[in-house]
Amino acid sequence: MAKNEAITPEEFDRRFEAGESMLKHCDLSKATRPGRQKERINVDIPRWMIEKLDRYAGLNGVARQALIKVWLAERIKAEEEQAA
């Protein structure tokens, strides 16, 4: 079967459920990750906080932005667990 050859949704499901790799039927150039779209924001942060962020980022071997995203994700998760 040729790459990206069209098959019916039912045939796709049947083959997938049988454990067949379905990548050859997918156009990954158009793949998206729902809920993962990025949006740029600007936040004014005092210099002392930036210095601390840079210190902790360096200790963890990551960039400042990566550290901020991880810390925000952890806090959001904790807040959601607390609200539940």
N, CA, C and O atoms as a Maestro MAE file, in Angstrom:
{
 s_m_m2io_version
 :::
 2.0.0
}

f_m_ct {
 s_m_title
 :::
 protein
 m_atom[336] {
  # First column is atom index #
  i_m_mmod_type
  r_m_x_coord
  r_m_y_coord
  r_m_z_coord
  i_m_residue_number
  s_m_chain_name
  s_m_pdb_residue_name
  s_m_pdb_atom_name
  i_m_atomic_number
  :::
  1 25 0.855 -1.176 0.000 1 A "MET " " N  " 7
  2 3 0.000 0.000 0.000 1 A "MET " " CA " 6
  3 2 0.903 1.242 0.000 1 A "MET " " C  " 6
  4 15 1.865 1.304 0.765 1 A "MET " " O  " 8
  5 25 0.601 2.216 -0.843 2 A "ALA " " N  " 7
  6 3 1.421 3.424 -0.957 2 A "ALA " " CA " 6
  7 2 1.268 4.303 0.274 2 A "ALA " " C  " 6
  8 15 0.251 4.267 0.965 2 A "ALA " " O  " 8
  9 25 2.311 5.097 0.531 3 A "LYS " " N  " 7
  10 3 2.282 6.003 1.682 3 A "LYS " " CA " 6
  11 2 1.103 6.968 1.543 3 A "LYS " " C  " 6
  12 15 0.842 7.496 0.462 3 A "LYS " " O  " 8
  13 25 0.400 7.186 2.649 4 A "ASN " " N  " 7
  14 3 -0.756 8.078 2.722 4 A "ASN " " CA " 6
  15 2 -1.897 7.663 1.795 4 A "ASN " " C  " 6
  16 15 -2.725 8.492 1.417 4 A "ASN " " O  " 8
  17 25 -1.940 6.389 1.430 5 A "GLU " " N  " 7
  18 3 -3.048 5.916 0.615 5 A "GLU " " CA " 6
  19 2 -4.326 5.972 1.435 5 A "GLU " " C  " 6
  20 15 -4.353 5.539 2.588 5 A "GLU " " O  " 8
  21 25 -5.370 6.500 0.845 6 A "ALA " " N  " 7
  22 3 -6.624 6.690 1.571 6 A "ALA " " CA " 6
  23 2 -7.275 5.346 1.891 6 A "ALA " " C  " 6
  24 15 -7.355 4.452 1.049 6 A "ALA " " O  " 8
  25 25 -7.732 5.236 3.122 7 A "ILE " " N  " 7
  26 3 -8.538 4.089 3.533 7 A "ILE " " CA " 6
  27 2 -9.736 4.642 4.301 7 A "ILE " " C  " 6
  28 15 -9.719 5.789 4.748 7 A "ILE " " O  " 8
  29 25 -10.753 3.837 4.448 8 A "THR " " N  " 7
  30 3 -11.953 4.300 5.155 8 A "THR " " CA " 6
  31 2 -11.655 4.423 6.649 8 A "THR " " C  " 6
  32 15 -10.752 3.761 7.161 8 A "THR " " O  " 8
  33 25 -12.408 5.264 7.340 9 A "PRO " " N  " 7
  34 3 -12.226 5.361 8.793 9 A "PRO " " CA " 6
  35 2 -12.430 4.010 9.490 9 A "PRO " " C  " 6
  36 15 -11.744 3.699 10.464 9 A "PRO " " O  " 8
  37 25 -13.364 3.221 8.991 10 A "GLU " " N  " 7
  38 3 -13.626 1.916 9.587 10 A "GLU " " CA " 6
  39 2 -12.420 0.988 9.427 10 A "GLU " " C  " 6
  40 15 -12.050 0.263 10.352 10 A "GLU " " O  " 8
  41 25 -11.804 1.025 8.217 11 A "GLU " " N  " 7
  42 3 -10.620 0.193 7.969 11 A "GLU " " CA " 6
  43 2 -9.443 0.669 8.821 11 A "GLU " " C  " 6
  44 15 -8.673 -0.139 9.340 11 A "GLU " " O  " 8
  45 25 -9.315 1.982 8.956 12 A "PHE " " N  " 7
  46 3 -8.272 2.560 9.802 12 A "PHE " " CA " 6
  47 2 -8.427 2.057 11.229 12 A "PHE " " C  " 6
  48 15 -7.469 1.574 11.833 12 A "PHE " " O  " 8
  49 25 -9.641 2.170 11.768 13 A "ASP " " N  " 7
  50 3 -9.910 1.702 13.136 13 A "ASP " " CA " 6
  51 2 -9.626 0.216 13.293 13 A "ASP " " C  " 6
  52 15 -9.012 -0.205 14.273 13 A "ASP " " O  " 8
  53 25 -10.078 -0.588 12.314 14 A "ARG " " N  " 7
  54 3 -9.886 -2.036 12.389 14 A "ARG " " CA " 6
  55 2 -8.404 -2.376 12.427 14 A "ARG " " C  " 6
  56 15 -7.973 -3.195 13.239 14 A "ARG " " O  " 8
  57 25 -7.625 -1.750 11.554 15 A "ARG " " N  " 7
  58 3 -6.185 -2.026 11.510 15 A "ARG " " CA " 6
  59 2 -5.478 -1.523 12.778 15 A "ARG " " C  " 6
  60 15 -4.580 -2.180 13.305 15 A "ARG " " O  " 8
  61 25 -5.899 -0.358 13.249 16 A "PHE " " N  " 7
  62 3 -5.312 0.183 14.477 16 A "PHE " " CA " 6
  63 2 -5.570 -0.756 15.641 16 A "PHE " " C  " 6
  64 15 -4.653 -1.076 16.397 16 A "PHE " " O  " 8
  65 25 -6.809 -1.199 15.791 17 A "GLU " " N  " 7
  66 3 -7.172 -2.109 16.882 17 A "GLU " " CA " 6
  67 2 -6.431 -3.437 16.770 17 A "GLU " " C  " 6
  68 15 -6.209 -4.112 17.775 17 A "GLU " " O  " 8
  69 25 -6.045 -3.815 15.543 18 A "ALA " " N  " 7
  70 3 -5.300 -5.062 15.337 18 A "ALA " " CA " 6
  71 2 -3.816 -4.877 15.639 18 A "ALA " " C  " 6
  72 15 -3.044 -5.834 15.591 18 A "ALA " " O  " 8
  73 25 -3.421 -3.640 15.951 19 A "GLY " " N  " 7
  74 3 -2.037 -3.394 16.327 19 A "GLY " " CA " 6
  75 2 -1.134 -2.961 15.184 19 A "GLY " " C  " 6
  76 15 0.079 -2.845 15.364 19 A "GLY " " O  " 8
  77 25 -1.704 -2.723 14.022 20 A "GLU " " N  " 7
  78 3 -0.899 -2.295 12.874 20 A "GLU " " CA " 6
  79 2 -0.462 -0.840 13.047 20 A "GLU " " C  " 6
  80 15 -1.220 -0.015 13.558 20 A "GLU " " O  " 8
  81 25 0.753 -0.533 12.623 21 A "SER " " N  " 7
  82 3 1.212 0.864 12.643 21 A "SER " " CA " 6
  83 2 0.441 1.640 11.593 21 A "SER " " C  " 6
  84 15 0.377 1.237 10.431 21 A "SER " " O  " 8
  85 25 -0.142 2.755 12.007 22 A "MET " " N  " 7
  86 3 -0.965 3.533 11.086 22 A "MET " " CA " 6
  87 2 -0.272 4.790 10.582 22 A "MET " " C  " 6
  88 15 -0.887 5.600 9.889 22 A "MET " " O  " 8
  89 25 0.994 4.959 10.921 23 A "LEU " " N  " 7
  90 3 1.717 6.159 10.512 23 A "LEU " " CA " 6
  91 2 1.751 6.339 8.997 23 A "LEU " " C  " 6
  92 15 1.732 7.464 8.498 23 A "LEU " " O  " 8
  93 25 1.802 5.229 8.273 24 A "LYS " " N  " 7
  94 3 1.861 5.338 6.814 24 A "LYS " " CA " 6
  95 2 0.575 5.923 6.231 24 A "LYS " " C  " 6
  96 15 0.550 6.316 5.065 24 A "LYS " " O  " 8
  97 25 -0.467 5.984 7.009 25 A "HIS " " N  " 7
  98 3 -1.738 6.533 6.553 25 A "HIS " " CA " 6
  99 2 -1.983 7.951 7.067 25 A "HIS " " C  " 6
  100 15 -3.054 8.519 6.854 25 A "HIS " " O  " 8
  101 25 -0.985 8.517 7.742 26 A "CYS " " N  " 7
  102 3 -1.153 9.833 8.360 26 A "CYS " " CA " 6
  103 2 -0.214 10.854 7.720 26 A "CYS " " C  " 6
  104 15 0.936 10.552 7.404 26 A "CYS " " O  " 8
  105 25 -0.729 12.060 7.539 27 A "ASP " " N  " 7
  106 3 0.089 13.169 7.047 27 A "ASP " " CA " 6
  107 2 0.549 13.960 8.267 27 A "ASP " " C  " 6
  108 15 -0.168 14.832 8.758 27 A "ASP " " O  " 8
  109 25 1.746 13.651 8.749 28 A "LEU " " N  " 7
  110 3 2.241 14.269 9.978 28 A "LEU " " CA " 6
  111 2 2.639 15.728 9.787 28 A "LEU " " C  " 6
  112 15 2.852 16.440 10.768 28 A "LEU " " O  " 8
  113 25 2.742 16.180 8.544 29 A "SER " " N  " 7
  114 3 3.084 17.587 8.314 29 A "SER " " CA " 6
  115 2 1.959 18.509 8.771 29 A "SER " " C  " 6
  116 15 2.174 19.707 8.959 29 A "SER " " O  " 8
  117 25 0.771 17.961 8.948 30 A "LYS " " N  " 7
  118 3 -0.379 18.761 9.387 30 A "LYS " " CA " 6
  119 2 -0.795 18.436 10.815 30 A "LYS " " C  " 6
  120 15 -1.841 18.889 11.280 30 A "LYS " " O  " 8
  121 25 0.023 17.654 11.510 31 A "ALA " " N  " 7
  122 3 -0.313 17.246 12.874 31 A "ALA " " CA " 6
  123 2 -0.231 18.436 13.827 31 A "ALA " " C  " 6
  124 15 0.638 19.297 13.694 31 A "ALA " " O  " 8
  125 25 -1.136 18.467 14.775 32 A "THR " " N  " 7
  126 3 -1.141 19.513 15.797 32 A "THR " " CA " 6
  127 2 -1.256 18.855 17.164 32 A "THR " " C  " 6
  128 15 -1.579 17.673 17.281 32 A "THR " " O  " 8
  129 25 -0.987 19.641 18.183 33 A "ARG " " N  " 7
  130 3 -1.120 19.178 19.563 33 A "ARG " " CA " 6
  131 2 -2.173 20.057 20.229 33 A "ARG " " C  " 6
  132 15 -1.842 21.129 20.735 33 A "ARG " " O  " 8
  133 25 -3.420 19.632 20.238 34 A "PRO " " N  " 7
  134 3 -4.491 20.457 20.814 34 A "PRO " " CA " 6
  135 2 -4.173 20.862 22.252 34 A "PRO " " C  " 6
  136 15 -3.691 20.059 23.051 34 A "PRO " " O  " 8
  137 25 -4.451 22.111 22.555 35 A "GLY " " N  " 7
  138 3 -4.213 22.630 23.892 35 A "GLY " " CA " 6
  139 2 -2.762 23.012 24.133 35 A "GLY " " C  " 6
  140 15 -2.414 23.428 25.238 35 A "GLY " " O  " 8
  141 25 -1.916 22.880 23.131 36 A "ARG " " N  " 7
  142 3 -0.494 23.181 23.289 36 A "ARG " " CA " 6
  143 2 -0.069 24.412 22.482 36 A "ARG " " C  " 6
  144 15 1.123 24.677 22.325 36 A "ARG " " O  " 8
  145 25 -1.057 25.166 21.968 37 A "GLN " " N  " 7
  146 3 -0.708 26.377 21.242 37 A "GLN " " CA " 6
  147 2 -0.039 27.347 22.201 37 A "GLN " " C  " 6
  148 15 -0.399 27.428 23.375 37 A "GLN " " O  " 8
  149 25 0.929 28.074 21.694 38 A "LYS " " N  " 7
  150 3 1.659 28.994 22.550 38 A "LYS " " CA " 6
  151 2 1.161 30.409 22.366 38 A "LYS " " C  " 6
  152 15 0.721 30.799 21.284 38 A "LYS " " O  " 8
  153 25 1.237 31.158 23.424 39 A "GLU " " N  " 7
  154 3 0.886 32.578 23.395 39 A "GLU " " CA " 6
  155 2 1.931 33.328 24.192 39 A "GLU " " C  " 6
  156 15 2.241 32.970 25.328 39 A "GLU " " O  " 8
  157 25 2.462 34.351 23.596 40 A "ARG " " N  " 7
  158 3 3.510 35.133 24.248 40 A "ARG " " CA " 6
  159 2 2.878 36.120 25.222 40 A "ARG " " C  " 6
  160 15 1.886 36.778 24.907 40 A "ARG " " O  " 8
  161 25 3.470 36.211 26.407 41 A "ILE " " N  " 7
  162 3 3.043 37.193 27.400 41 A "ILE " " CA " 6
  163 2 4.261 37.968 27.877 41 A "ILE " " C  " 6
  164 15 5.392 37.499 27.756 41 A "ILE " " O  " 8
  165 25 4.028 39.132 28.407 42 A "ASN " " N  " 7
  166 3 5.090 39.935 29.003 42 A "ASN " " CA " 6
  167 2 4.780 40.095 30.481 42 A "ASN " " C  " 6
  168 15 3.660 40.440 30.857 42 A "ASN " " O  " 8
  169 25 5.769 39.846 31.306 43 A "VAL " " N  " 7
  170 3 5.606 39.979 32.748 43 A "VAL " " CA " 6
  171 2 6.778 40.789 33.272 43 A "VAL " " C  " 6
  172 15 7.937 40.461 33.020 43 A "VAL " " O  " 8
  173 25 6.469 41.843 33.998 44 A "ASP " " N  " 7
  174 3 7.523 42.627 34.633 44 A "ASP " " CA " 6
  175 2 7.876 41.963 35.955 44 A "ASP " " C  " 6
  176 15 7.013 41.759 36.809 44 A "ASP " " O  " 8
  177 25 9.163 41.626 36.120 45 A "ILE " " N  " 7
  178 3 9.632 40.913 37.298 45 A "ILE " " CA " 6
  179 2 10.775 41.711 37.919 45 A "ILE " " C  " 6
  180 15 11.673 42.167 37.211 45 A "ILE " " O  " 8
  181 25 10.745 41.878 39.227 46 A "PRO " " N  " 7
  182 3 11.848 42.598 39.874 46 A "PRO " " CA " 6
  183 2 13.190 41.916 39.611 46 A "PRO " " C  " 6
  184 15 13.261 40.695 39.474 46 A "PRO " " O  " 8
  185 25 14.230 42.706 39.544 47 A "ARG " " N  " 7
  186 3 15.585 42.214 39.243 47 A "ARG " " CA " 6
  187 2 16.026 41.102 40.189 47 A "ARG " " C  " 6
  188 15 16.647 40.130 39.758 47 A "ARG " " O  " 8
  189 25 15.704 41.242 41.494 48 A "TRP " " N  " 7
  190 3 16.137 40.219 42.442 48 A "TRP " " CA " 6
  191 2 15.518 38.864 42.118 48 A "TRP " " C  " 6
  192 15 16.153 37.829 42.322 48 A "TRP " " O  " 8
  193 25 14.258 38.862 41.604 49 A "MET " " N  " 7
  194 3 13.616 37.600 41.233 49 A "MET " " CA " 6
  195 2 14.295 36.982 40.013 49 A "MET " " C  " 6
  196 15 14.491 35.768 39.949 49 A "MET " " O  " 8
  197 25 14.651 37.825 39.052 50 A "ILE " " N  " 7
  198 3 15.330 37.329 37.862 50 A "ILE " " CA " 6
  199 2 16.664 36.707 38.238 50 A "ILE " " C  " 6
  200 15 17.036 35.656 37.716 50 A "ILE " " O  " 8
  201 25 17.374 37.350 39.134 51 A "GLU " " N  " 7
  202 3 18.662 36.806 39.580 51 A "GLU " " CA " 6
  203 2 18.481 35.451 40.258 51 A "GLU " " C  " 6
  204 15 19.266 34.529 40.036 51 A "GLU " " O  " 8
  205 25 17.446 35.336 41.084 52 A "LYS " " N  " 7
  206 3 17.164 34.048 41.741 52 A "LYS " " CA " 6
  207 2 16.757 32.993 40.713 52 A "LYS " " C  " 6
  208 15 17.209 31.850 40.777 52 A "LYS " " O  " 8
  209 25 15.899 33.384 39.764 53 A "LEU " " N  " 7
  210 3 15.483 32.459 38.710 53 A "LEU " " CA " 6
  211 2 16.698 31.951 37.942 53 A "LEU " " C  " 6
  212 15 16.824 30.754 37.686 53 A "LEU " " O  " 8
  213 25 17.581 32.864 37.579 54 A "ASP " " N  " 7
  214 3 18.775 32.470 36.834 54 A "ASP " " CA " 6
  215 2 19.642 31.523 37.655 54 A "ASP " " C  " 6
  216 15 20.220 30.581 37.114 54 A "ASP " " O  " 8
  217 25 19.733 31.769 38.942 55 A "ARG " " N  " 7
  218 3 20.527 30.894 39.820 55 A "ARG " " CA " 6
  219 2 19.942 29.488 39.844 55 A "ARG " " C  " 6
  220 15 20.661 28.508 39.649 55 A "ARG " " O  " 8
  221 25 18.629 29.389 40.085 56 A "TYR " " N  " 7
  222 3 17.994 28.076 40.148 56 A "TYR " " CA " 6
  223 2 17.989 27.384 38.791 56 A "TYR " " C  " 6
  224 15 18.132 26.164 38.709 56 A "TYR " " O  " 8
  225 25 17.826 28.157 37.738 57 A "ALA " " N  " 7
  226 3 17.876 27.572 36.392 57 A "ALA " " CA " 6
  227 2 19.254 26.973 36.141 57 A "ALA " " C  " 6
  228 15 19.374 25.869 35.609 57 A "ALA " " O  " 8
  229 25 20.297 27.712 36.531 58 A "GLY " " N  " 7
  230 3 21.656 27.206 36.365 58 A "GLY " " CA " 6
  231 2 21.917 25.953 37.170 58 A "GLY " " C  " 6
  232 15 22.563 25.021 36.690 58 A "GLY " " O  " 8
  233 25 21.417 25.926 38.390 59 A "LEU " " N  " 7
  234 3 21.593 24.741 39.232 59 A "LEU " " CA " 6
  235 2 20.908 23.512 38.640 59 A "LEU " " C  " 6
  236 15 21.362 22.383 38.825 59 A "LEU " " O  " 8
  237 25 19.808 23.750 37.925 60 A "ASN " " N  " 7
  238 3 19.059 22.650 37.317 60 A "ASN " " CA " 6
  239 2 19.462 22.386 35.871 60 A "ASN " " C  " 6
  240 15 18.963 21.450 35.246 60 A "ASN " " O  " 8
  241 25 20.364 23.207 35.337 61 A "GLY " " N  " 7
  242 3 20.830 23.004 33.966 61 A "GLY " " CA " 6
  243 2 19.789 23.270 32.909 61 A "GLY " " C  " 6
  244 15 19.786 22.633 31.856 61 A "GLY " " O  " 8
  245 25 18.894 24.219 33.189 62 A "VAL " " N  " 7
  246 3 17.852 24.569 32.218 62 A "VAL " " CA " 6
  247 2 17.846 26.083 32.014 62 A "VAL " " C  " 6
  248 15 18.453 26.831 32.780 62 A "VAL " " O  " 8
  249 25 17.156 26.511 30.978 63 A "ALA " " N  " 7
  250 3 17.019 27.933 30.722 63 A "ALA " " CA " 6
  251 2 15.996 28.537 31.682 63 A "ALA " " C  " 6
  252 15 15.132 27.835 32.207 63 A "ALA " " O  " 8
  253 25 16.106 29.834 31.902 64 A "ARG " " N  " 7
  254 3 15.171 30.550 32.787 64 A "ARG " " CA " 6
  255 2 13.720 30.290 32.370 64 A "ARG " " C  " 6
  256 15 12.873 29.995 33.213 64 A "ARG " " O  " 8
  257 25 13.439 30.401 31.072 65 A "GLN " " N  " 7
  258 3 12.066 30.216 30.588 65 A "GLN " " CA " 6
  259 2 11.550 28.809 30.899 65 A "GLN " " C  " 6
  260 15 10.395 28.640 31.288 65 A "GLN " " O  " 8
  261 25 12.398 27.813 30.729 66 A "ALA " " N  " 7
  262 3 11.989 26.435 31.026 66 A "ALA " " CA " 6
  263 2 11.665 26.273 32.508 66 A "ALA " " C  " 6
  264 15 10.684 25.622 32.867 66 A "ALA " " O  " 8
  265 25 12.486 26.862 33.357 67 A "LEU " " N  " 7
  266 3 12.236 26.787 34.794 67 A "LEU " " CA " 6
  267 2 10.906 27.447 35.151 67 A "LEU " " C  " 6
  268 15 10.121 26.895 35.921 67 A "LEU " " O  " 8
  269 25 10.659 28.618 34.592 68 A "ILE " " N  " 7
  270 3 9.407 29.326 34.868 68 A "ILE " " CA " 6
  271 2 8.216 28.478 34.433 68 A "ILE " " C  " 6
  272 15 7.231 28.383 35.166 68 A "ILE " " O  " 8
  273 25 8.287 27.865 33.261 69 A "LYS " " N  " 7
  274 3 7.169 27.041 32.782 69 A "LYS " " CA " 6
  275 2 6.932 25.835 33.678 69 A "LYS " " C  " 6
  276 15 5.786 25.494 33.976 69 A "LYS " " O  " 8
  277 25 8.011 25.187 34.109 70 A "VAL " " N  " 7
  278 3 7.867 24.026 35.001 70 A "VAL " " CA " 6
  279 2 7.242 24.454 36.318 70 A "VAL " " C  " 6
  280 15 6.305 23.817 36.801 70 A "VAL " " O  " 8
  281 25 7.764 25.546 36.908 71 A "TRP " " N  " 7
  282 3 7.229 26.016 38.184 71 A "TRP " " CA " 6
  283 2 5.763 26.436 38.058 71 A "TRP " " C  " 6
  284 15 4.960 26.150 38.945 71 A "TRP " " O  " 8
  285 25 5.415 27.102 36.976 72 A "LEU " " N  " 7
  286 3 4.014 27.489 36.786 72 A "LEU " " CA " 6
  287 2 3.116 26.266 36.645 72 A "LEU " " C  " 6
  288 15 2.032 26.213 37.226 72 A "LEU " " O  " 8
  289 25 3.568 25.289 35.876 73 A "ALA " " N  " 7
  290 3 2.776 24.064 35.695 73 A "ALA " " CA " 6
  291 2 2.575 23.349 37.027 73 A "ALA " " C  " 6
  292 15 1.477 22.877 37.322 73 A "ALA " " O  " 8
  293 25 3.640 23.270 37.836 74 A "GLU " " N  " 7
  294 3 3.517 22.628 39.149 74 A "GLU " " CA " 6
  295 2 2.525 23.373 40.030 74 A "GLU " " C  " 6
  296 15 1.715 22.750 40.716 74 A "GLU " " O  " 8
  297 25 2.580 24.687 40.015 75 A "ARG " " N  " 7
  298 3 1.674 25.481 40.860 75 A "ARG " " CA " 6
  299 2 0.227 25.353 40.393 75 A "ARG " " C  " 6
  300 15 -0.684 25.225 41.211 75 A "ARG " " O  " 8
  301 25 0.018 25.388 39.087 76 A "ILE " " N  " 7
  302 3 -1.336 25.241 38.556 76 A "ILE " " CA " 6
  303 2 -1.900 23.883 38.947 76 A "ILE " " C  " 6
  304 15 -3.058 23.787 39.355 76 A "ILE " " O  " 8
  305 25 -1.094 22.833 38.827 77 A "LYS " " N  " 7
  306 3 -1.542 21.488 39.215 77 A "LYS " " CA " 6
  307 2 -1.897 21.446 40.697 77 A "LYS " " C  " 6
  308 15 -2.919 20.875 41.077 77 A "LYS " " O  " 8
  309 25 -1.056 22.049 41.532 78 A "ALA " " N  " 7
  310 3 -1.319 22.051 42.970 78 A "ALA " " CA " 6
  311 2 -2.603 22.804 43.285 78 A "ALA " " C  " 6
  312 15 -3.390 22.362 44.121 78 A "ALA " " O  " 8
  313 25 -2.821 23.931 42.627 79 A "GLU " " N  " 7
  314 3 -4.039 24.712 42.852 79 A "GLU " " CA " 6
  315 2 -5.282 23.918 42.422 79 A "GLU " " C  " 6
  316 15 -6.312 23.949 43.095 79 A "GLU " " O  " 8
  317 25 -5.170 23.214 41.301 80 A "GLU " " N  " 7
  318 3 -6.309 22.415 40.831 80 A "GLU " " CA " 6
  319 2 -6.601 21.261 41.764 80 A "GLU " " C  " 6
  320 15 -7.763 20.939 42.008 80 A "GLU " " O  " 8
  321 25 -5.560 20.635 42.289 81 A "GLU " " N  " 7
  322 3 -5.763 19.533 43.241 81 A "GLU " " CA " 6
  323 2 -6.386 20.045 44.535 81 A "GLU " " C  " 6
  324 15 -7.225 19.379 45.142 81 A "GLU " " O  " 8
  325 25 -5.967 21.226 44.944 82 A "GLN " " N  " 7
  326 3 -6.494 21.819 46.176 82 A "GLN " " CA " 6
  327 2 -7.964 22.223 46.006 82 A "GLN " " C  " 6
  328 15 -8.751 22.136 46.948 82 A "GLN " " O  " 8
  329 25 -8.322 22.665 44.799 83 A "ALA " " N  " 7
  330 3 -9.692 23.100 44.535 83 A "ALA " " CA " 6
  331 2 -10.654 21.922 44.400 83 A "ALA " " C  " 6
  332 15 -11.863 22.080 44.568 83 A "ALA " " O  " 8
  333 25 -10.114 20.743 44.096 84 A "ALA " " N  " 7
  334 3 -10.965 19.566 43.872 84 A "ALA " " CA " 6
  335 2 -11.495 18.984 45.158 84 A "ALA " " C  " 6
  336 15 -12.224 17.992 45.133 84 A "ALA " " O  " 8
  :::
 }
 m_bond[335] {
  # First column is bond index #
  i_m_from
  i_m_to
  i_m_order
  :::
  1 1 2 1
  2 2 3 1
  3 3 4 2
  4 3 5 1
  5 5 6 1
  6 6 7 1
  7 7 8 2
  8 7 9 1
  9 9 10 1
  10 10 11 1
  11 11 12 2
  12 11 13 1
  13 13 14 1
  14 14 15 1
  15 15 16 2
  16 15 17 1
  17 17 18 1
  18 18 19 1
  19 19 20 2
  20 19 21 1
  21 21 22 1
  22 22 23 1
  23 23 24 2
  24 23 25 1
  25 25 26 1
  26 26 27 1
  27 27 28 2
  28 27 29 1
  29 29 30 1
  30 30 31 1
  31 31 32 2
  32 31 33 1
  33 33 34 1
  34 34 35 1
  35 35 36 2
  36 35 37 1
  37 37 38 1
  38 38 39 1
  39 39 40 2
  40 39 41 1
  41 41 42 1
  42 42 43 1
  43 43 44 2
  44 43 45 1
  45 45 46 1
  46 46 47 1
  47 47 48 2
  48 47 49 1
  49 49 50 1
  50 50 51 1
  51 51 52 2
  52 51 53 1
  53 53 54 1
  54 54 55 1
  55 55 56 2
  56 55 57 1
  57 57 58 1
  58 58 59 1
  59 59 60 2
  60 59 61 1
  61 61 62 1
  62 62 63 1
  63 63 64 2
  64 63 65 1
  65 65 66 1
  66 66 67 1
  67 67 68 2
  68 67 69 1
  69 69 70 1
  70 70 71 1
  71 71 72 2
  72 71 73 1
  73 73 74 1
  74 74 75 1
  75 75 76 2
  76 75 77 1
  77 77 78 1
  78 78 79 1
  79 79 80 2
  80 79 81 1
  81 81 82 1
  82 82 83 1
  83 83 84 2
  84 83 85 1
  85 85 86 1
  86 86 87 1
  87 87 88 2
  88 87 89 1
  89 89 90 1
  90 90 91 1
  91 91 92 2
  92 91 93 1
  93 93 94 1
  94 94 95 1
  95 95 96 2
  96 95 97 1
  97 97 98 1
  98 98 99 1
  99 99 100 2
  100 99 101 1
  101 101 102 1
  102 102 103 1
  103 103 104 2
  104 103 105 1
  105 105 106 1
  106 106 107 1
  107 107 108 2
  108 107 109 1
  109 109 110 1
  110 110 111 1
  111 111 112 2
  112 111 113 1
  113 113 114 1
  114 114 115 1
  115 115 116 2
  116 115 117 1
  117 117 118 1
  118 118 119 1
  119 119 120 2
  120 119 121 1
  121 121 122 1
  122 122 123 1
  123 123 124 2
  124 123 125 1
  125 125 126 1
  126 126 127 1
  127 127 128 2
  128 127 129 1
  129 129 130 1
  130 130 131 1
  131 131 132 2
  132 131 133 1
  133 133 134 1
  134 134 135 1
  135 135 136 2
  136 135 137 1
  137 137 138 1
  138 138 139 1
  139 139 140 2
  140 139 141 1
  141 141 142 1
  142 142 143 1
  143 143 144 2
  144 143 145 1
  145 145 146 1
  146 146 147 1
  147 147 148 2
  148 147 149 1
  149 149 150 1
  150 150 151 1
  151 151 152 2
  152 151 153 1
  153 153 154 1
  154 154 155 1
  155 155 156 2
  156 155 157 1
  157 157 158 1
  158 158 159 1
  159 159 160 2
  160 159 161 1
  161 161 162 1
  162 162 163 1
  163 163 164 2
  164 163 165 1
  165 165 166 1
  166 166 167 1
  167 167 168 2
  168 167 169 1
  169 169 170 1
  170 170 171 1
  171 171 172 2
  172 171 173 1
  173 173 174 1
  174 174 175 1
  175 175 176 2
  176 175 177 1
  177 177 178 1
  178 178 179 1
  179 179 180 2
  180 179 181 1
  181 181 182 1
  182 182 183 1
  183 183 184 2
  184 183 185 1
  185 185 186 1
  186 186 187 1
  187 187 188 2
  188 187 189 1
  189 189 190 1
  190 190 191 1
  191 191 192 2
  192 191 193 1
  193 193 194 1
  194 194 195 1
  195 195 196 2
  196 195 197 1
  197 197 198 1
  198 198 199 1
  199 199 200 2
  200 199 201 1
  201 201 202 1
  202 202 203 1
  203 203 204 2
  204 203 205 1
  205 205 206 1
  206 206 207 1
  207 207 208 2
  208 207 209 1
  209 209 210 1
  210 210 211 1
  211 211 212 2
  212 211 213 1
  213 213 214 1
  214 214 215 1
  215 215 216 2
  216 215 217 1
  217 217 218 1
  218 218 219 1
  219 219 220 2
  220 219 221 1
  221 221 222 1
  222 222 223 1
  223 223 224 2
  224 223 225 1
  225 225 226 1
  226 226 227 1
  227 227 228 2
  228 227 229 1
  229 229 230 1
  230 230 231 1
  231 231 232 2
  232 231 233 1
  233 233 234 1
  234 234 235 1
  235 235 236 2
  236 235 237 1
  237 237 238 1
  238 238 239 1
  239 239 240 2
  240 239 241 1
  241 241 242 1
  242 242 243 1
  243 243 244 2
  244 243 245 1
  245 245 246 1
  246 246 247 1
  247 247 248 2
  248 247 249 1
  249 249 250 1
  250 250 251 1
  251 251 252 2
  252 251 253 1
  253 253 254 1
  254 254 255 1
  255 255 256 2
  256 255 257 1
  257 257 258 1
  258 258 259 1
  259 259 260 2
  260 259 261 1
  261 261 262 1
  262 262 263 1
  263 263 264 2
  264 263 265 1
  265 265 266 1
  266 266 267 1
  267 267 268 2
  268 267 269 1
  269 269 270 1
  270 270 271 1
  271 271 272 2
  272 271 273 1
  273 273 274 1
  274 274 275 1
  275 275 276 2
  276 275 277 1
  277 277 278 1
  278 278 279 1
  279 279 280 2
  280 279 281 1
  281 281 282 1
  282 282 283 1
  283 283 284 2
  284 283 285 1
  285 285 286 1
  286 286 287 1
  287 287 288 2
  288 287 289 1
  289 289 290 1
  290 290 291 1
  291 291 292 2
  292 291 293 1
  293 293 294 1
  294 294 295 1
  295 295 296 2
  296 295 297 1
  297 297 298 1
  298 298 299 1
  299 299 300 2
  300 299 301 1
  301 301 302 1
  302 302 303 1
  303 303 304 2
  304 303 305 1
  305 305 306 1
  306 306 307 1
  307 307 308 2
  308 307 309 1
  309 309 310 1
  310 310 311 1
  311 311 312 2
  312 311 313 1
  313 313 314 1
  314 314 315 1
  315 315 316 2
  316 315 317 1
  317 317 318 1
  318 318 319 1
  319 319 320 2
  320 319 321 1
  321 321 322 1
  322 322 323 1
  323 323 324 2
  324 323 325 1
  325 325 326 1
  326 326 327 1
  327 327 328 2
  328 327 329 1
  329 329 330 1
  330 330 331 1
  331 331 332 2
  332 331 333 1
  333 333 334 1
  334 334 335 1
  335 335 336 2
  :::
 }
}
